[in-house]
Structure formats: C-alpha cells, structure tokens
Amino acid sequence: MYFQYYLMGIILIPGILLATYAQYKVKSTYNKFGRVFSSCGLTASEFIRKLMFATDTQYLQIKSIPGHLTDHYDPTREEICLSQDVYSSNSVAALGIACHEFGHALQKKEKYFPYQIRRMLVPITNFASSLLWPLVIIGLVFNFGVESGGVMGDIFLWSGIAVFGSAVLFNLATLPVEFNASNRAIKILKASGTLTEEEIQGTKKVLTAAALTYVASLLVSILNLLRFLLVVLSRTRRD
C-alpha cells in the first residue's frame, strides 16, 4: 500500500504543473503591471479610503502588512490588509489587488451567499485538516500492524478520505467567491473612472492570473483525493 501510494503520486503531476505555472503567471504579470502607474495618481490605500466613504463602509480598517503579495481581507477584524508594495503604490496592479480585497468586504456586508458558505467552511476545513494524517496513519497501523484490524483500519482510512474531501469542498466554494471579488473590482474601477480602459485591461490580467492559483488549488486537492481513493479501493478489491 505504501508503494502504491507513492507510485500514484504521478496523478498529481497535472495539478503540480498547473500550480507551478499559476505561481509563475502571478509573479510575472504582477511584476509587469506593477510598473505601470495609473493616470489617476491615487495609491491603492487612498483609493480604498475613497471607496469606503462612497459605500458607507468607514468601519473598515486598512493596514500595511509585510511580505510580497500577502494581501487579504480579515473579516473578523474588518481589516483590508495590503502588502507594503501594494499599499503605497498607484500601479494598475496595486489598485486591482486592493479593489479585489475590498470586494471581499462588500461580499460580507451584502451577505453574498457563496462568501457565507466559504466562511462557514473555514473552521470545519481547518479542523478536518488537522485530523487527516492522524486518521490515515491510524488506519495504516490497523491494516498492517494489528491482527484482524482490517475493518477498523478501513474505517479510519475512509474517515481520512472523507476529511480530505472537505478540502476539495472548500476549494470548490472558494472559486465563485474569488471570481466575484475580481469582477467587483473591475466594475468598481470602471464605474469610478479611476483607470482608463487600457489600464483596466492590465488589471484584468493581474486578477485573472491570481484566479488561476485557486483553480490550481482545486485541481491539486481533487487529484490528491483521487489518489487516496484509488489506493484504498485497490486494497479493498484484494481483500
């Protein structure tokens, strides 16, 4: 079973290749459009503050955080966290990324259903992820180290697979949330007249590249689940 598990790692190759390409695409696209400065002259943080007044979301906080492309929205603290090179930049890439995170804040405010589903799945997925490997290891111990432990081992193995399936579910729920946040960002930039049409095309490329990373994460989680399933099913047939 150990041999099969590692041999079937070949299943992950398409997902790994897509994830590698997605990371390359994000970095190269950001580096390109991070040097294209917007005609409006506003930095990402300044523009988000203007949006806060326009949308009655002054309760939001904007903060600069360390790291590269570490931007995110923290719903528990109502904080839009922008990496240092985005926070103070007026590039079309920075404005697009900041608007994307602001889009998540609007999703929460408007109780956007897919966003609520994903947020509900966060603690479940985190808890499930912590149980995954202990369940699988215990299952292997029962299968190989405990006499007549096959049935109990199968229970633990299938429980581990079910737990891993929660990661697939979370990644699946993430896609509409991220795509919607990007669409909101483009609409905001168009409606505000902040960027020219040419600049908006650059922003779209940055956000599209970022979205590809979420597609890659979903594919990797699906392939990993398939890998587990094939190993367990092959063992079940032999038994």
Phi, psi and chi 1 to 4 in degrees:
 res  aa     phi    psi   chi1   chi2   chi3   chi4
   1 MET       -  -38.3 -171.7  169.1  178.4      -
   2 TYR   -60.9  -44.4  -74.5  110.0      -      -
   3 PHE   -61.5  -44.2  175.3   74.1      -      -
   4 GLN   -61.7  -41.0  -78.5 -176.0  -48.9      -
   5 TYR   -59.8  -47.5  175.2   75.5      -      -
   6 TYR   -73.6  -36.0  -71.9  107.4      -      -
   7 LEU   -62.2  -41.2  179.9   63.4      -      -
   8 MET   -74.6   -0.8  -72.3 -175.2 -178.6      -
   9 GLY   -60.9  -18.0      -      -      -      -
  10 ILE   -61.8  -24.0 -164.6  171.3      -      -
  11 ILE   -60.9  -29.6  -68.2  174.2      -      -
  12 LEU   -76.7  -12.7  -60.8  177.7      -      -
  13 ILE   -54.3  -47.4  -69.9  177.7      -      -
  14 PRO   -58.3  -41.0  -24.5   35.2      -      -
  15 GLY   -67.1  -40.6      -      -      -      -
  16 ILE   -64.9  -41.1  -67.4  171.4      -      -
  17 LEU   -64.1  -42.8  -69.4  175.6      -      -
  18 LEU   -65.6  -41.0  179.9   58.7      -      -
  19 ALA   -63.9  -41.0      -      -      -      -
  20 THR   -63.9  -43.9  -58.3      -      -      -
  21 TYR   -64.2  -40.7  172.8   74.1      -      -
  22 ALA   -62.1  -42.8      -      -      -      -
  23 GLN   -64.4  -41.4  -71.6  -61.4  -37.5      -
  24 TYR   -62.5  -43.4  160.4   76.4      -      -
  25 LYS   -63.9  -41.4 -166.6   66.6  175.8  175.7
  26 VAL   -61.3  -49.8  167.4      -      -      -
  27 LYS   -65.3  -45.2  -69.8  179.6 -179.9  178.5
  28 SER   -68.1  -39.6   61.7      -      -      -
  29 THR   -68.4  -42.1  -53.2      -      -      -
  30 TYR   -64.3  -43.5  175.5   78.8      -      -
  31 ASN   -60.6  -36.3  -72.2  -22.3      -      -
  32 LYS   -70.2  -53.1  177.0 -179.9  179.2  179.3
  33 PHE   -86.2   -9.1  -68.0  100.2      -      -
  34 GLY   -72.2  -13.1      -      -      -      -
  35 ARG  -103.7    2.2  -66.2 -167.6  -66.5  -94.2
  36 VAL   -99.6  104.8  178.1      -      -      -
  37 PHE   -85.3  138.5  -60.1  108.5      -      -
  38 SER   -71.5  153.7   64.0      -      -      -
  39 SER   -74.1  -19.1   53.6      -      -      -
  40 CYS   -73.6  -27.1   71.0      -      -      -
  41 GLY    82.0   -5.7      -      -      -      -
  42 LEU   -80.4  140.8  -68.4  172.6      -      -
  43 THR   -77.6  166.3   65.1      -      -      -
  44 ALA   -59.6  -43.3      -      -      -      -
  45 SER   -67.7  -37.6   56.4      -      -      -
  46 GLU   -65.5  -41.2  -70.5  170.8  -17.6      -
  47 PHE   -67.1  -40.4 -178.0   57.7      -      -
  48 ILE   -63.7  -37.0  -64.2  -57.2      -      -
  49 ARG   -63.3  -38.1  -72.6 -168.4  177.0   92.0
  50 LYS   -63.6  -40.7  -72.2 -173.9   63.4  176.1
  51 LEU   -66.2  -34.7  -69.2  178.3      -      -
  52 MET   -60.7  -41.9  -73.9  164.4   51.2      -
  53 PHE   -70.2  -34.5  -77.1   99.6      -      -
  54 ALA   -74.8  -22.8      -      -      -      -
  55 THR  -115.0   11.1   56.3      -      -      -
  56 ASP    57.2   46.3 -166.4   28.7      -      -
  57 THR  -123.8   39.8   52.9      -      -      -
  58 GLN   -65.8  -11.3  -65.1   94.3  -36.7      -
  59 TYR   -72.3  -15.2   54.9   84.1      -      -
  60 LEU   -71.1  150.3  -67.1  171.2      -      -
  61 GLN  -114.7  143.3  -59.5  -66.5  -41.8      -
  62 ILE  -114.5  129.9  -52.3  174.7      -      -
  63 LYS  -137.4  151.1   61.7 -176.5  -66.5 -173.4
  64 SER   -93.5  131.8  175.1      -      -      -
  65 ILE  -124.5  153.9   58.9  173.9      -      -
  66 PRO   -72.0  164.9   25.9  -34.8      -      -
  67 GLY   105.5  170.7      -      -      -      -
  68 HIS  -113.1  122.7  179.7   63.0      -      -
  69 LEU    55.9   42.5  -65.6  178.7      -      -
  70 THR   -99.3   16.0   50.7      -      -      -
  71 ASP   -62.9  138.8  -45.4   86.9      -      -
  72 HIS  -164.6  167.1   65.0  -82.4      -      -
  73 TYR  -110.4  128.3  165.4   60.6      -      -
  74 ASP  -101.2  103.2 -175.8  -15.9      -      -
  75 PRO   -70.9  -24.7   26.3  -34.2      -      -
  76 THR   -72.9  -34.9   57.6      -      -      -
  77 ARG  -103.3   -0.3  -62.4 -177.4  178.3 -178.4
  78 GLU    54.2   48.8  -63.0  -71.9    7.5      -
  79 GLU  -118.5  133.7  -69.6  179.2  -17.7      -
  80 ILE   -97.2  108.4  -63.9  176.3      -      -
  81 CYS   -99.4  117.5  -55.6      -      -      -
  82 LEU  -114.0  134.2  -56.6  177.8      -      -
  83 SER   -62.4  155.3   54.0      -      -      -
  84 GLN   -55.9  -40.0  -66.8  171.2  -14.0      -
  85 ASP   -76.0  -12.9   49.8   -9.7      -      -
  86 VAL   -93.6  -42.8  168.4      -      -      -
  87 TYR   -52.6  -45.7 -176.4   90.7      -      -
  88 SER  -104.3   11.8   57.4      -      -      -
  89 SER  -101.4  148.9  172.7      -      -      -
  90 ASN  -113.3   26.2   70.7  -27.4      -      -
  91 SER   -73.9  160.1   69.7      -      -      -
  92 VAL   -66.8  -29.3  -62.9      -      -      -
  93 ALA   -67.3  -45.8      -      -      -      -
  94 ALA   -63.5  -44.0      -      -      -      -
  95 LEU   -63.0  -40.1  -72.5  170.6      -      -
  96 GLY   -65.0  -44.1      -      -      -      -
  97 ILE   -63.9  -44.1  -68.6  170.9      -      -
  98 ALA   -63.2  -41.8      -      -      -      -
  99 CYS   -66.1  -33.7  -78.6      -      -      -
 100 HIS   -61.1  -46.7  175.2   92.3      -      -
 101 GLU   -66.7  -36.1  -58.5  -52.6  -27.3      -
 102 PHE   -64.5  -32.7 -177.9   72.5      -      -
 103 GLY   -60.3  -37.0      -      -      -      -
 104 HIS   -64.6  -38.1  -75.2  -48.2      -      -
 105 ALA   -63.6  -39.2      -      -      -      -
 106 LEU   -67.6  -34.7  -68.2 -179.2      -      -
 107 GLN   -60.3  -42.8  -72.5  173.6  -19.9      -
 108 LYS   -67.2  -44.6 -178.3 -174.6  177.0 -175.5
 109 LYS   -59.8  -41.5  179.7 -173.4  177.9 -174.6
 110 GLU   -88.1    1.0  -62.1  170.2    8.2      -
 111 LYS    55.1   48.4  -63.1 -177.9  179.3  178.9
 112 TYR   -60.0  122.2  178.0   60.3      -      -
 113 PHE   -57.7  -50.1 -175.8   67.3      -      -
 114 PRO   -58.5  -33.7  -26.5   36.8      -      -
 115 TYR   -66.1  -41.1  176.0   82.3      -      -
 116 GLN   -64.5  -38.8  -69.1 -179.7  -58.7      -
 117 ILE   -62.8  -47.7  -67.8  -65.0      -      -
 118 ARG   -62.8  -42.6 -172.5 -178.6   73.4  164.5
 119 ARG   -63.6  -35.9 -166.6  176.3 -179.8 -164.1
 120 MET   -65.7  -31.8  179.7 -174.9   69.8      -
 121 LEU   -79.2  -18.3  -71.7  172.8      -      -
 122 VAL   -56.4  -56.0  169.4      -      -      -
 123 PRO   -65.9  -33.1   22.1  -33.1      -      -
 124 ILE   -64.8  -45.7  -62.6  173.7      -      -
 125 THR   -65.6  -42.1  -56.7      -      -      -
 126 ASN   -61.6  -43.5  -70.5  -20.3      -      -
 127 PHE   -66.8  -43.4  177.2   70.3      -      -
 128 ALA   -63.1  -40.0      -      -      -      -
 129 SER   -62.4  -35.4  -63.7      -      -      -
 130 SER   -69.4  -21.1   67.2      -      -      -
 131 LEU   -93.3  -16.7  -68.2  178.7      -      -
 132 LEU   -54.0  -62.2  172.9   62.0      -      -
 133 TRP   -68.6  -37.8  -73.7  108.7      -      -
 134 PRO   -57.6  -41.0  -28.9   37.2      -      -
 135 LEU   -64.9  -43.6  -73.8  171.8      -      -
 136 VAL   -65.3  -43.7  171.2      -      -      -
 137 ILE   -64.4  -43.5  -69.3  171.7      -      -
 138 ILE   -62.2  -39.0  -67.7  173.0      -      -
 139 GLY   -61.5  -42.2      -      -      -      -
 140 LEU   -65.4  -39.0  -68.2  172.6      -      -
 141 VAL   -61.2  -44.7  169.1      -      -      -
 142 PHE   -65.1  -36.9  -90.9   99.1      -      -
 143 ASN   -72.4  -36.4  -87.1  -66.6      -      -
 144 PHE  -110.7  -23.7  -65.0  102.3      -      -
 145 GLY  -111.1   -9.8      -      -      -      -
 146 VAL  -119.4  124.1  179.0      -      -      -
 147 GLU   -63.1  132.8 -174.1  176.7   -4.7      -
 148 SER    59.4   29.3  -59.3      -      -      -
 149 GLY   -98.4   12.9      -      -      -      -
 150 GLY   -59.0  -46.0      -      -      -      -
 151 VAL   -64.1  -48.1  174.5      -      -      -
 152 MET   -63.8  -38.4 -175.4   61.4   69.5      -
 153 GLY   -61.8  -42.2      -      -      -      -
 154 ASP   -61.2  -38.8  -74.4  -16.9      -      -
 155 ILE   -60.5  -45.8  -68.5  175.0      -      -
 156 PHE   -67.5  -40.2  -81.6  104.2      -      -
 157 LEU   -63.7  -46.3  -77.0  174.8      -      -
 158 TRP   -67.1  -32.1  -78.9  102.0      -      -
 159 SER   -65.1  -40.6  -63.6      -      -      -
 160 GLY   -61.9  -41.3      -      -      -      -
 161 ILE   -65.2  -41.3  -70.1  171.2      -      -
 162 ALA   -62.7  -39.9      -      -      -      -
 163 VAL   -63.5  -43.2  165.6      -      -      -
 164 PHE   -64.9  -30.5 -167.7   83.7      -      -
 165 GLY   -60.6  -25.9      -      -      -      -
 166 SER   -65.3  -30.4   67.0      -      -      -
 167 ALA   -67.9  -38.3      -      -      -      -
 168 VAL   -62.5  -44.0  175.3      -      -      -
 169 LEU   -62.1  -41.2 -175.3   60.5      -      -
 170 PHE   -65.1  -45.5  177.1   77.9      -      -
 171 ASN   -64.4  -34.4  -75.1  -35.0      -      -
 172 LEU   -67.0  -41.0 -175.6   61.8      -      -
 173 ALA   -69.7  -23.9      -      -      -      -
 174 THR   -71.0  -34.1  -67.5      -      -      -
 175 LEU   -56.4  -54.5  -71.9 -173.9      -      -
 176 PRO   -63.2  -30.3   21.5  -33.0      -      -
 177 VAL   -66.9  -46.1  175.5      -      -      -
 178 GLU   -70.5  -41.5  -64.2  -61.1  -29.2      -
 179 PHE   -62.8  -40.7  -71.5  151.1      -      -
 180 ASN   -65.8  -39.9  176.8  -96.0      -      -
 181 ALA   -63.4  -38.3      -      -      -      -
 182 SER   -68.6  -41.4  -68.4      -      -      -
 183 ASN   -63.1  -39.0  -71.1  -24.4      -      -
 184 ARG   -61.8  -41.8  -74.0  171.8 -175.8  -99.2
 185 ALA   -60.3  -46.1      -      -      -      -
 186 ILE   -64.0  -42.4  -62.5  -59.1      -      -
 187 LYS   -63.6  -40.1  -71.4  179.4 -179.6  178.1
 188 ILE   -62.7  -45.9  -72.0  170.6      -      -
 189 LEU   -66.5  -35.8  -69.1  168.1      -      -
 190 LYS   -70.1  -47.7  -78.3 -175.4  175.6  179.9
 191 ALA   -65.0  -33.7      -      -      -      -
 192 SER   -80.9  -15.7   64.6      -      -      -
 193 GLY    70.4   17.7      -      -      -      -
 194 THR   -67.8  -40.3  -55.8      -      -      -
 195 LEU  -114.7  151.5  -61.0 -177.8      -      -
 196 THR   -75.4  167.2   65.8      -      -      -
 197 GLU   -60.9  -38.2 -173.9   58.2   37.0      -
 198 GLU   -65.6  -40.5 -177.2  178.9   -1.6      -
 199 GLU   -67.1  -37.2  -69.5  170.2  -21.9      -
 200 ILE   -63.8  -35.0  -74.5  175.7      -      -
 201 GLN   -61.6  -37.8  -67.8  -52.6  -48.8      -
 202 GLY   -65.9  -41.3      -      -      -      -
 203 THR   -61.9  -41.3  -62.1      -      -      -
 204 LYS   -59.0  -41.0  -78.0 -177.1  178.3  179.4
 205 LYS   -64.7  -39.1  -69.5  178.6 -179.4  179.5
 206 VAL   -64.4  -47.1  172.5      -      -      -
 207 LEU   -70.4  -33.4  -63.9  179.7      -      -
 208 THR   -66.4  -40.7  -61.4      -      -      -
 209 ALA   -63.2  -40.9      -      -      -      -
 210 ALA   -64.4  -39.0      -      -      -      -
 211 ALA   -63.7  -30.2      -      -      -      -
 212 LEU   -63.2  -29.0 -173.2   59.3      -      -
 213 THR   -66.3  -33.2   62.5      -      -      -
 214 TYR   -73.3  -35.2  -64.5  102.3      -      -
 215 VAL   -63.8  -42.7  175.2      -      -      -
 216 ALA   -62.9  -41.1      -      -      -      -
 217 SER   -62.2  -40.7  -66.2      -      -      -
 218 LEU   -64.3  -44.8  174.4   60.2      -      -
 219 LEU   -62.4  -44.3  178.2   59.8      -      -
 220 VAL   -62.1  -42.5  169.1      -      -      -
 221 SER   -66.6  -37.1   63.3      -      -      -
 222 ILE   -66.3  -44.5  -69.6  174.1      -      -
 223 LEU   -66.7  -36.4  -67.8  175.9      -      -
 224 ASN   -67.0  -39.5 -133.4  -25.5      -      -
 225 LEU   -64.2  -42.6  177.5   59.7      -      -
 226 LEU   -60.7  -38.8  178.5   61.1      -      -
 227 ARG   -59.1  -48.4  179.2 -170.4 -173.3 -172.6
 228 PHE   -61.2  -44.1  -88.5   95.3      -      -
 229 LEU   -61.2  -44.0  -77.5  169.8      -      -
 230 LEU   -64.3  -40.0  -70.8  175.3      -      -
 231 VAL   -64.5  -47.6  170.8      -      -      -
 232 VAL   -67.8  -40.9  174.0      -      -      -
 233 LEU   -64.1  -39.2  -73.8  174.0      -      -
 234 SER   -64.6  -36.9   65.4      -      -      -
 235 ARG   -68.1  -40.6  178.5 -162.6  174.1  -78.0
 236 THR   -62.1  -40.0  -57.5      -      -      -
 237 ARG   -63.9  -39.6  -67.8 -166.5 -166.5   98.9
 238 ARG   -65.3  -35.5  -71.5 -162.9  -52.3  -89.1
 239 ASP   -71.6      -  -67.0  -16.7      -      -
